[in-house]
C-alpha cells in the first residue's frame, strides 16, 4: 500500500491541496499528534494527500530584500533561510500559496511529516511557516525604477514581468494563503 494519494489534474499538488482542504472543511482532520489517523477519509485522503503535497515541496533559499526579512518564525534560521515552494506544478508564484491551504486547514500543526524530501521530520507548523516565508519573499520587487513593492506574478520573485505586472489571480491566492496561515495560528508573520 502506498503512502500518498495521486491526483492527475495538470496542477497535481494544487489539486491535491484543494481536494484535501475540502475534506478537512467537512471535519475529516488528522490528530494534532503523530497518532495514526483512524477514519477512512482521514487515513486515505487527508494524510496521503498531505504526504503527496509534502513530496512536491522543494527548498528555496530566501534572502533579505531591501529592509524586508522573510526569515521569521520559531525555529527558522536567520537570513538566508530555507523556504519551501511547490516545485511539482508550474507557476510557483501562485501554486506555492495553493499548496499551503491544506496544511493551514489541517488543525494538526504539531504533527510531524514523514520521509518526504526536505520536510522529513519537520512539524506541520514549521513546514507551513517556511512555505509562508517563501510566499512573502516571492512578492515582486521590480527594479530601481519601481516605486514600491507588492503583488505577485506567476513566478516567485520575478522582476522580468516589470513593476506593474501583478496579476489578480496570483494576488488573490497568495492573500488567501496568508490569511489561512494566520488563522491556523502560531506562525510568525513574514515581513511583506
Secondary structure by P-SEA (a helix, b strand, c coil): cccbbbbcccaaaaaaaaaaaaaaaacccccccccccccccccccaaaaaaaaaaabbbbbbccccccccccccccccccbbbbccccccccccaaaaaacccccccccccccccccccccccaaaaaaaaaaaaaaacccccccccbbbbbcccccccccccccccaaaaaaaaaaaaaaaaacccccccc
